Amino acid sequence: MDTPQTPICSAKGCRADAGWVLVWNNPKLHTPDRRKTWLACDEHREPLSQFLGVRGFLKEVVAFADWTPEEPGASTPGV
């Protein structure tokens, strides 16, 4: 039987519950429509967003409760 997993923040060493999905894309590696995701807790939302933002990778930040993949092949958060 599968049990639902609590989403965990993607910040190194953080084990807090994630409340945010940071949607990003590296244009040097991914096609424009490809979306990767990181999860973030409240504490790490801003630092992770800044890390992706200064590189031009960040596309959007969505509350985890509101996030749904845009396409069947979209990556799973945190993967």
C-alpha atoms as one frame of an Amber mdcrd trajectory, in Angstrom:
protein
   0.000   0.000   0.000   1.384   3.406  -0.983   1.351   6.095   1.665   1.455
   9.770   0.755   4.780  11.411   1.506   5.125  14.821   3.075   7.005  17.115
   0.691  10.444  18.035   2.070  12.439  21.213   1.356  15.146  20.845  -1.310
  17.669  23.046   0.565  20.788  21.119   1.529  20.395  19.567   4.961  16.853
  20.871   5.487  14.201  18.346   6.482  11.343  20.831   6.979   7.993  20.420
   5.274   7.888  22.221   1.946   5.163  24.754   1.305   6.450  26.114  -2.017
   7.325  24.841  -5.481  10.052  26.750  -7.331   9.613  26.139 -11.044  12.770
  26.615 -13.104  14.531  25.877 -16.363  18.187  26.056 -17.402  18.017  27.286
 -21.015  21.494  25.906 -21.759  20.338  22.378 -20.892  16.561  22.275 -21.289
  14.109  23.046 -24.059  12.048  26.208 -23.379   8.950  24.201 -22.404  10.792
  21.949 -19.906  10.148  22.735 -16.257  12.149  21.437 -13.304  11.070  21.909
  -9.702  12.593  22.422  -6.301  10.608  22.412  -3.084  11.112  25.023  -0.388
  10.040  25.588   3.197   9.176  29.131   4.298  12.733  29.705   5.557  14.427
  28.649   2.298  11.933  30.002  -0.238  13.789  33.296  -0.685  17.401  31.994
  -0.737  16.548  29.232  -3.231  14.548  31.693  -5.357  17.494  34.115  -5.362
  19.923  31.336  -6.331  17.797  30.429  -9.344  16.847  34.036 -10.107  20.378
  35.446 -10.437  21.091  32.722 -12.987  17.934  33.534 -14.939  16.490  30.067
 -14.257  13.488  30.873 -12.019  10.158  30.837 -13.867   7.651  30.986 -11.015
   7.033  30.245  -7.342   3.777  28.488  -6.478   2.306  27.416  -3.145   2.614
  23.623  -2.943  -1.130  23.306  -2.290  -1.843  25.145  -5.560   0.765  23.419
  -7.753  -0.223  21.000 -10.482   2.032  19.823 -13.299   1.227  21.608 -16.552
   1.838  18.518 -18.638   1.927  14.752 -18.114   5.739  14.658 -18.438   6.454
  17.474 -15.973   9.005  16.649 -13.329   7.960  15.678  -9.831   8.799  18.346
  -7.223  12.198  17.867  -5.729  13.390  15.541  -8.461
